[in-house]
Amino acid sequence: MIEFKQVSKIYPNGVIGLDNINLTIEKGEFVVIVGLSGAGKSTFLRSINRLHEISTGEIIIDNTSITRAKGRQLLTIRRDIGMIFQSFNLVKRSTVIRNVLAGRVGYHSTIRTILGLFPPEDKELAMRALERVNIIDKAYTRSDQLSGGQQQRVSIARALAQEAKIILADEPVASLDPLTTVQVLEDLKTINVELGITLVVNLHSIELARQYATRIVGLQDGRVVFDGPVEQATDERFKEIYGQPYEVKKSEKIINTPTA
């Protein structure tokens, strides 16, 4: 599904973002990327859909090189990759349903999307996506009237309406309270299990990574220093990733609660 082949990223100021990454993410995996700030997590994630251009190497998406893709081919590959941001990236003055329909822009002409001329089947798809993340009652509410957790659910629904095969999430719960954090991650886990969508998620919390991931990748200075199933992600291995003993912070303790 996603293959990194000798991928490196060097920024103009000489900082190494990625250092010779070689790994493959299979269809249906829930991969969590962990590491200190500056370890390369966001660079890794954003290189998958070419929000960041790599310096050397190649990234393959579904047997096609996104690194070499141009024009319509690049747009088609990106259409299959949804993105969830820490800051939600919603149009705050637009309704929830309009924000979710933004996931359909890759399927229509620029004029149609600017005018909001989405076909009925797109609107039905958007409503089903909102229903899946338990926020359908807010469909015609302005996005800036929602809580942070609700806004993040809208961004998840947008990726679902996009019919993405891969969803990338860059610190999707960093600005949320512990209860809402669990609810959002439960939504992501559900769509991973029930829909088979591949998830690649950056998280700061080790405990959340252990609870939700099927595989954990640890980065340090742009290099992969750990890659394995959750069962192998011991405290000792995390010490290697972080360069110091890892202690669970009070804010990272898991709250066991059903989704709302």
Disulfide bonds with the S-S distance in Angstrom:
none
